[in-house]
Amino acid sequence: MARRRAAQRRDTVSAFAKTLIDVLSNAAASAVGAMRAHPRWASSAAGLIALGILLVLFEPAGEQGSSSVSPSTVELPRPSPVTTGIAQQQTTSVPDAPETAKREVVSNTNHSSPEQSNQQRPWQFVEVRPGQTLERIFRDLGLSARQLHEVVHVDDDTRRLADIRPGDQFGFEFDEDGQFMALRADFDEERWLIVEQTENGMATRFVERAMDSRVVEASGIISSSLFNAAKDANLSDGMTMRLANIFGWDIDFALDIRSGDRFALIYEEIWRDGEYLRDGPILAARFVNQGDAFEAVRFDAGNGPDYFAPDGRPMRKAFLRAPLNFTRVTSNFNPRRFHPITRRIRPHNGTDYGAATGTPVWAAGDGRVIRSAYNNVNGNYVFIQHGNHMVTRYLHLHRRSVNVGDRVRQGQTIGSVGMTGMATGPHLHYEFLVNGAHRNPRTVDLPPAEPLPPDLMDAFRSAGEPLLAQLQDLQGPEVLLAQREAERCEQSETDC
């Protein structure tokens, strides 16, 4: 039945097409005869037809025409698929999308942000490349030098915008016509600077960013080096150095570290707009070195946060155990050392720390510079007086950064490692004198620091005890048992 109906439809279409062709042929023949019989009328008709075609071709379209004439809504038959002229373009084309829709739209939504609408604006972000200037960025976006001048010279805050570095990010907002509307830049870690076009010209304002801190735990066991163990614990090199600096007055991390040493720490991560930004401060840390456990808690006693042992004594001692970051000890304190240059037995009254030329040398403690000079034996050297009884000496420096009479603070750079004077390679010769007598810098008893005052101890314990308990849980009971066994062996004289 379906085939019979399809055949009938084909026959009907064929008959209709044949009839239409006959009608058109007869009409064409009649038209040709009329043109031959009345040539003047034929010329006039042809001219009118041509004029009509020109009017159709050049008639203003839609939105570009006069606004006083309303477009009609008469339904017209769809053009034939073989028609590829103007009529098809008008029925199939759509208006161009606004320019901002073609740009990447970034929206950083954060529910804790004080201004969600700012983060949801259609910013077009540009990251500064090496060698790129703000003028070049404006030019690449089609903005003029005059617009750049207006933005940069709104006030003192916007003048900082011209000082850009690779990796900085700027956000630009444009209207639908591509005209500049606003610029967003990182002003500091916690704020955006917005420069925007207003009815009264350019204006600026700050937008607070959503900052958050998260407490993180980490622990590790040393098998080869502290840095490798810290990397296995997902700690950055910067965080590893902070950990070492906390215990640097008690542990020589270049010489005293052993396989099996352990560490644990609790620290903060800083997040911004829901994304990780950087590591925050260490809140508490524990380091077990050769069976000895050292613990530290961060606490603000009124002069800014610092680290204190559980008994309230500061981890920061009066003197650094080593006044530089060194790679090795090339020569220890030795009253009867064979000198490699003079070839004679003579006392070596300090410790030689091997390090690359230019390595910063720090003041071991607070004091006053009493000598800063050069001679053929010591090379460039600096002597520092600490109180009435102690002096530290720094020899063979490449450069000196302090002068006689200068007051220096512990950790301040006073020079750099070199090999001036009688030296066979770049190193620092460091001496420690007590009442004029040389002492071994690595073993001398350093003056104890004063503990926290009694009126702060309750607050310190309240803040520190939960953190210390958390550290012990983090390292596990086996570490505590091993430590207690070591303490028992030290207290008894039996062989453990």
C-alpha positions as CSV (number, residue, x, y, z in Angstrom):
1,M,0.0,0.0,0.0
2,A,2.8,2.4,0.9
3,R,4.7,1.8,-2.4
4,R,1.5,2.4,-4.3
5,R,0.9,5.7,-2.6
6,A,4.6,6.8,-3.2
7,A,4.2,5.9,-6.9
8,Q,1.0,7.9,-7.1
9,R,2.7,11.0,-5.5
10,R,5.6,10.7,-8.0
11,D,3.2,10.6,-10.9
12,T,1.3,13.6,-9.5
13,V,4.5,15.6,-9.1
14,S,5.7,14.7,-12.6
15,A,2.4,15.8,-14.2
16,F,2.5,19.1,-12.2
17,A,6.0,19.7,-13.3
18,K,5.2,19.0,-17.0
19,T,2.2,21.3,-16.8
20,L,4.3,24.1,-15.2
21,I,6.9,23.8,-17.9
22,D,4.3,24.0,-20.6
23,V,2.8,27.1,-19.0
24,L,6.2,28.8,-18.6
25,S,7.1,28.0,-22.2
26,N,3.9,29.5,-23.5
27,A,4.3,32.6,-21.3
28,A,7.9,33.0,-22.6
29,A,6.8,32.7,-26.2
30,S,4.0,35.2,-25.6
31,A,6.4,37.6,-24.0
32,V,8.9,37.4,-26.9
33,G,6.1,38.0,-29.4
34,A,4.9,41.0,-27.5
35,M,8.4,42.5,-27.4
36,R,8.7,42.1,-31.1
37,A,5.3,43.6,-31.7
38,H,5.8,46.6,-29.3
39,P,9.6,47.2,-28.9
40,R,9.1,50.6,-27.1
41,W,6.8,49.0,-24.4
42,A,9.3,46.2,-24.0
43,S,12.2,48.7,-23.4
44,S,10.1,50.5,-20.8
45,A,9.2,47.3,-19.0
46,A,12.8,46.1,-18.9
47,G,13.8,49.5,-17.4
48,L,11.2,49.2,-14.7
49,I,12.3,45.7,-13.9
50,A,15.9,46.8,-13.6
51,L,15.0,49.7,-11.4
52,G,13.1,47.4,-9.1
53,I,16.0,45.1,-8.8
54,L,18.4,48.0,-7.9
55,L,16.0,49.2,-5.2
56,V,15.9,45.7,-3.7
57,L,19.7,45.4,-3.8
58,F,20.5,48.7,-2.2
59,E,17.6,49.1,0.3
60,P,19.0,49.6,3.9
61,A,18.5,46.5,6.0
62,G,16.7,46.2,9.3
63,E,18.5,48.0,12.1
64,Q,20.5,50.3,9.7
65,G,17.4,51.8,8.2
66,S,15.4,54.7,9.3
67,S,14.0,54.3,12.8
68,S,10.8,56.1,11.9
69,V,9.5,53.1,9.8
70,S,8.4,50.0,11.5
71,P,9.3,46.7,9.8
72,S,6.4,44.7,8.5
73,T,5.6,41.2,9.7
74,V,4.2,39.7,6.5
75,E,5.2,36.0,6.2
76,L,7.0,35.4,2.9
77,P,7.6,31.9,1.4
78,R,11.0,30.4,2.1
79,P,13.4,30.9,-0.8
80,S,14.5,27.9,-2.9
81,P,17.7,26.2,-1.7
82,V,19.3,27.0,-5.0
83,T,18.9,30.8,-4.3
84,T,22.3,32.0,-3.1
85,G,21.9,35.8,-3.5
86,I,21.0,38.6,-1.1
87,A,17.7,37.1,0.0
88,Q,19.4,34.0,1.5
89,Q,22.0,36.0,3.4
90,Q,19.2,38.1,5.0
91,T,17.3,35.1,6.2
92,T,20.2,33.1,7.5
93,S,22.6,35.7,9.0
94,V,22.5,36.8,12.7
95,P,23.9,40.0,14.3
96,D,27.5,39.8,15.4
97,A,27.9,38.9,19.1
98,P,29.2,41.7,21.4
99,E,33.0,41.9,21.6
100,T,33.1,40.9,25.3
101,A,31.4,37.6,24.5
102,K,34.3,36.7,22.2
103,R,36.8,37.2,25.0
104,E,37.5,34.7,27.8
105,V,35.2,35.5,30.8
106,V,36.8,34.5,34.1
107,S,34.6,34.5,37.2
108,N,36.2,33.7,40.6
109,T,33.2,33.1,42.9
110,N,34.0,32.9,46.6
111,H,31.2,33.0,49.1
112,S,33.4,34.6,51.7
113,S,34.4,37.4,49.4
114,P,33.1,40.9,50.4
115,E,32.2,41.7,46.8
116,Q,31.0,38.8,44.6
117,S,29.9,41.2,41.9
118,N,33.4,42.3,41.4
119,Q,34.7,38.8,40.9
120,Q,31.9,37.9,38.5
121,R,32.6,40.8,36.2
122,P,33.7,39.8,32.7
123,W,37.4,40.4,33.2
124,Q,39.8,39.8,30.3
125,F,43.0,38.7,32.1
126,V,46.5,39.5,30.8
127,E,49.6,38.0,32.4
128,V,52.8,40.0,32.1
129,R,55.5,38.3,30.0
130,P,59.3,39.0,30.3
131,G,60.2,42.3,28.7
132,Q,56.6,43.4,28.4
133,T,55.5,46.9,29.6
134,L,52.1,48.2,30.6
135,E,52.2,50.5,27.5
136,R,52.6,47.5,25.3
137,I,49.8,45.6,27.0
138,F,47.4,48.6,26.5
139,R,48.5,48.9,22.8
140,D,47.9,45.2,22.2
141,L,44.4,45.6,23.6
142,G,43.7,48.5,21.3
143,L,43.9,51.1,24.0
144,S,45.6,54.5,23.5
145,A,48.5,56.1,25.2
146,R,46.1,58.8,26.5
147,Q,44.0,56.1,28.2
148,L,47.1,54.6,29.8
149,H,48.1,58.1,31.1
150,E,44.7,58.6,32.6
151,V,44.7,55.3,34.4
152,V,48.3,55.6,35.8
153,H,47.9,59.2,36.9
154,V,44.6,59.0,38.8
155,D,46.4,59.1,42.2
156,D,49.5,57.8,44.1
157,D,48.2,54.3,44.2
158,T,47.8,54.0,40.4
159,R,51.3,55.2,39.8
160,R,52.5,51.9,41.2
161,L,50.8,50.1,38.2
162,A,53.6,51.1,35.9
163,D,56.1,49.0,37.9
164,I,55.2,45.6,36.7
165,R,57.0,42.2,36.8
166,P,56.7,39.0,34.8
167,G,53.9,36.9,36.2
168,D,51.8,39.9,37.3
169,Q,48.2,39.7,36.2
170,F,45.8,42.5,35.1
171,G,42.1,42.3,34.5
172,F,40.4,44.5,31.9
173,E,36.7,45.1,31.4
174,F,35.2,46.4,28.2
175,D,31.6,47.3,27.3
176,E,29.8,45.8,24.3
177,D,31.3,48.3,22.0
178,G,34.8,47.4,23.1
179,Q,35.3,50.6,25.1
180,F,37.5,50.5,28.3
181,M,35.4,50.3,31.5
182,A,37.8,49.2,34.3
183,L,41.1,47.7,35.2
184,R,41.9,45.4,38.1
185,A,45.4,44.8,39.6
186,D,46.9,43.1,42.6
187,F,47.7,45.9,45.0
188,D,48.9,43.7,47.8
189,E,48.3,40.2,49.1
190,E,44.9,41.0,50.5
191,R,43.5,43.7,48.2
192,W,42.7,44.4,44.5
193,L,43.0,47.9,43.1
194,I,40.1,48.8,40.8
195,V,40.5,51.7,38.3
196,E,37.2,52.3,36.6
197,Q,35.5,54.8,34.3
198,T,32.7,56.8,36.1
199,E,30.5,59.8,35.1
200,N,33.1,62.1,36.6
201,G,36.1,60.4,35.0
202,M,38.6,57.8,36.3
203,A,38.2,56.7,40.0
204,T,39.9,54.1,42.2
205,R,38.8,51.9,45.0
206,F,40.0,48.8,46.9
207,V,38.4,45.4,47.1
208,E,39.2,43.0,49.9
209,R,40.1,39.5,48.9
210,A,38.9,36.4,50.8
211,M,41.8,35.2,53.0
212,D,41.8,32.0,54.9
213,S,44.4,29.9,56.9
214,R,44.4,26.2,57.3
215,V,46.3,24.1,59.9
216,V,48.4,21.4,58.4
217,E,50.5,18.6,59.9
218,A,53.7,17.0,58.6
219,S,56.2,14.5,59.9
220,G,59.2,12.5,58.5
221,I,62.1,10.3,59.3
222,I,65.6,11.1,58.0
223,S,67.4,8.4,56.0
224,S,69.8,10.4,53.8
225,S,69.2,14.1,54.4
226,L,66.8,16.5,56.0
227,F,65.8,18.0,52.7
228,N,65.0,14.6,51.2
229,A,62.9,13.6,54.2
230,A,61.1,17.0,54.1
231,K,60.4,16.6,50.4
232,D,58.9,13.2,51.1
233,A,56.7,14.9,53.7
234,N,55.5,17.4,51.0
235,L,57.4,20.3,52.6
236,S,58.8,23.1,50.5
237,D,62.5,24.0,50.8
238,G,61.4,27.3,52.4
239,M,59.5,25.5,55.1
240,T,62.4,23.1,55.6
241,M,64.7,26.1,56.2
242,R,62.3,27.6,58.7
243,L,62.2,24.3,60.6
244,A,66.0,24.2,60.7
245,N,66.2,27.8,61.8
246,I,64.0,27.2,64.8
247,F,66.3,24.5,66.2
248,G,69.5,26.1,64.8
249,W,70.8,27.2,68.2
250,D,70.7,23.6,69.5
251,I,71.3,21.4,66.5
252,D,74.1,21.7,63.9
253,F,72.2,20.6,60.8
254,A,75.4,20.2,58.8
255,L,77.2,17.9,61.2
256,D,74.8,16.5,63.8
257,I,72.0,15.0,61.6
258,R,71.9,11.2,61.7
259,S,69.8,8.6,59.9
260,G,66.8,7.8,62.0
261,D,66.3,11.4,63.3
262,R,62.7,12.5,63.2
263,F,60.7,15.7,62.9
264,A,57.1,16.7,63.2
265,L,55.5,20.1,62.7
266,I,52.2,21.9,62.7
267,Y,51.9,24.9,60.4
268,E,49.5,27.1,58.6
269,E,48.7,27.3,54.9
270,I,47.4,30.6,53.6
271,W,44.6,30.4,51.0
272,R,43.2,33.3,49.0
273,D,39.9,33.3,47.1
274,G,39.7,29.5,47.6
275,E,43.2,28.8,46.1
276,Y,46.5,27.9,47.9
277,L,48.7,31.0,48.1
278,R,51.7,30.2,50.3
279,D,52.9,28.6,53.5
280,G,52.2,30.4,56.7
281,P,54.1,30.2,60.0
282,I,55.1,27.1,61.9
283,L,52.9,26.9,65.0
284,A,54.8,24.1,66.8
285,A,57.6,21.7,65.9
286,R,59.5,18.7,67.4
287,F,62.9,17.4,66.3
288,V,64.5,14.2,67.6
289,N,68.3,14.3,67.0
290,Q,70.4,11.4,68.1
291,G,67.8,10.5,70.7
292,D,67.5,14.0,72.1
293,A,64.1,15.7,71.6
294,F,63.7,19.4,71.1
295,E,60.3,21.1,71.0
296,A,59.2,24.6,70.1
297,V,56.0,26.6,70.2
298,R,55.2,29.9,68.5
299,F,54.1,32.5,71.0
300,D,53.8,36.3,71.1
301,A,55.2,37.6,74.4
302,G,54.6,41.3,73.4
303,N,57.5,41.9,70.9
304,G,56.2,39.9,68.0
305,P,55.8,36.1,67.6
306,D,58.9,34.0,68.5
307,Y,59.6,30.3,69.4
308,F,59.9,29.0,73.0
309,A,60.8,25.7,74.5
310,P,58.1,24.0,76.7
311,D,59.7,25.5,79.8
312,G,59.2,29.0,78.4
313,R,62.9,29.7,77.4
314,P,63.3,31.1,74.0
315,M,64.8,28.9,71.3
316,R,66.7,31.9,70.1
317,K,70.0,31.9,72.2
318,A,72.3,34.7,72.7
319,F,74.7,33.3,70.0
320,L,74.3,31.4,66.8
321,R,76.1,28.1,66.9
322,A,77.4,28.7,63.3
323,P,77.4,32.2,61.7
324,L,76.7,31.1,58.2
325,N,75.2,28.4,56.0
326,F,78.2,26.2,55.3
327,T,78.8,23.0,53.3
328,R,81.4,21.4,55.6
329,V,83.9,22.1,58.4
330,T,87.3,22.1,56.8
331,S,89.3,22.5,60.0
332,N,88.2,22.1,63.7
333,F,89.4,23.9,66.8
334,N,92.9,22.4,67.5
335,P,95.5,23.7,69.9
336,R,98.2,21.8,68.0
337,R,97.3,21.9,64.3
338,F,99.8,21.5,61.5
339,H,99.4,24.7,59.4
340,P,99.1,23.9,55.6
341,I,101.0,27.0,54.5
342,T,103.7,27.7,57.2
343,R,104.2,23.9,57.6
344,R,104.5,24.4,61.4
345,I,102.6,23.1,64.4
346,R,100.7,26.0,65.8
347,P,97.3,26.4,67.5
348,H,94.1,26.7,65.4
349,N,92.0,28.8,67.7
350,G,88.8,28.6,65.7
351,T,86.7,26.6,63.3
352,D,87.0,26.8,59.5
353,Y,83.7,26.6,57.7
354,G,84.0,25.8,54.0
355,A,81.5,27.7,51.8
356,A,81.3,29.3,48.3
357,T,82.8,32.8,47.9
358,G,80.2,35.4,48.5
359,T,78.2,33.3,51.0
360,P,76.8,35.8,53.6
361,V,78.4,35.8,57.1
362,W,76.2,36.8,60.0
363,A,76.9,38.3,63.4
364,A,76.7,35.5,65.9
365,G,75.1,37.7,68.5
366,D,74.2,41.3,69.3
367,G,77.2,43.5,69.8
368,R,79.4,46.3,68.6
369,V,82.1,46.2,65.9
370,I,85.5,46.8,67.4
371,R,87.7,46.0,64.4
372,S,87.1,46.0,60.6
373,A,90.3,45.9,58.6
374,Y,92.7,44.0,56.4
375,N,96.1,42.5,56.9
376,N,98.2,39.9,55.1
377,V,97.5,37.1,57.5
378,N,93.8,37.5,58.4
379,G,92.8,39.1,55.0
380,N,89.5,41.1,55.5
381,Y,88.4,40.5,59.1
382,V,85.8,41.8,61.6
383,F,85.8,41.6,65.4
384,I,82.6,42.0,67.4
385,Q,82.4,42.7,71.2
386,H,79.4,41.1,73.0
387,G,78.9,42.6,76.4
388,N,82.0,42.7,78.7
389,H,83.4,39.2,78.4
390,M,82.9,37.8,74.9
391,V,84.3,38.6,71.4
392,T,83.7,36.8,68.1
393,R,86.2,37.0,65.2
394,Y,85.5,36.5,61.4
395,L,88.6,36.1,59.1
396,H,89.4,35.8,55.4
397,L,86.3,37.6,54.3
398,H,85.8,38.5,50.6
399,R,84.1,41.8,51.6
400,R,83.3,43.6,54.8
401,S,79.8,45.2,55.3
402,V,80.3,46.9,58.7
403,N,82.7,49.5,60.1
404,V,84.2,50.1,63.5
405,G,81.6,51.4,66.0
406,D,78.6,49.9,64.2
407,R,76.0,48.2,66.4
408,V,74.9,44.9,64.9
409,R,72.1,42.5,65.7
410,Q,72.3,38.7,65.7
411,G,71.9,37.4,62.2
412,Q,72.8,40.7,60.5
413,T,75.2,40.2,57.5
414,I,78.6,41.6,58.3
415,G,80.5,40.4,55.3
416,S,80.9,37.5,52.9
417,V,83.0,34.3,52.6
418,G,86.3,34.7,50.8
419,M,89.9,33.5,50.7
420,T,91.8,36.7,51.5
421,G,95.1,36.7,53.5
422,M,96.7,33.3,54.3
423,A,94.0,31.0,53.0
424,T,94.1,28.0,50.7
425,G,90.5,28.2,49.6
426,P,87.2,30.1,50.3
427,H,86.2,29.6,53.9
428,L,85.3,31.5,57.1
429,H,87.6,31.2,60.1
430,Y,85.5,31.8,63.1
431,E,86.8,32.4,66.7
432,F,85.0,32.6,70.0
433,L,86.8,34.3,73.0
434,V,85.6,34.4,76.6
435,N,87.5,36.7,78.9
436,G,90.3,36.8,76.3
437,A,90.7,33.0,76.1
438,H,89.8,31.1,72.9
439,R,87.1,28.5,73.2
440,N,85.8,25.9,70.7
441,P,82.9,27.6,69.0
442,R,81.1,24.3,68.4
443,T,81.2,23.2,72.0
444,V,81.4,26.3,74.2
445,D,78.5,26.7,76.6
446,L,76.4,29.5,75.3
447,P,74.8,31.9,77.8
448,P,71.2,30.8,78.5
449,A,68.4,33.1,77.4
450,E,65.9,34.5,80.0
451,P,62.6,32.6,80.2
452,L,59.2,34.1,79.8
453,P,58.1,36.2,82.8
454,P,55.8,34.4,85.2
455,D,52.7,36.4,84.3
456,L,52.9,35.0,80.7
457,M,53.5,31.4,81.5
458,D,49.8,30.5,82.0
459,A,48.9,31.9,78.6
460,F,51.9,30.2,77.0
461,R,51.0,26.8,78.5
462,S,47.4,27.2,77.4
463,A,48.5,27.9,73.8
464,G,51.3,25.4,73.7
465,E,50.2,22.2,75.5
466,P,47.5,21.2,72.9
467,L,50.0,21.7,70.1
468,L,52.7,19.7,71.9
469,A,50.2,16.9,72.5
470,Q,49.3,16.9,68.9
471,L,52.9,16.7,67.9
472,Q,53.4,13.6,70.1
473,D,50.4,11.9,68.6
474,L,51.7,12.8,65.1
475,Q,55.1,11.1,65.7
476,G,53.6,8.1,67.3
477,P,54.3,6.2,70.6
478,E,57.3,4.3,69.2
479,V,59.3,7.5,69.1
480,L,58.4,8.4,72.6
481,L,59.3,4.9,73.9
482,A,62.7,5.1,72.1
483,Q,63.4,8.5,73.6
484,R,62.5,7.4,77.1
485,E,64.7,4.3,76.7
486,A,67.6,6.6,75.7
487,E,66.9,8.8,78.7
488,R,66.9,5.8,81.0
489,C,70.3,4.6,79.6
490,E,71.8,8.0,80.2
491,Q,70.6,8.1,83.8
492,S,72.0,4.6,84.5
493,E,75.6,3.6,84.1
494,T,74.7,0.2,82.6
495,D,75.3,-0.7,79.0
496,C,72.1,-0.5,77.1
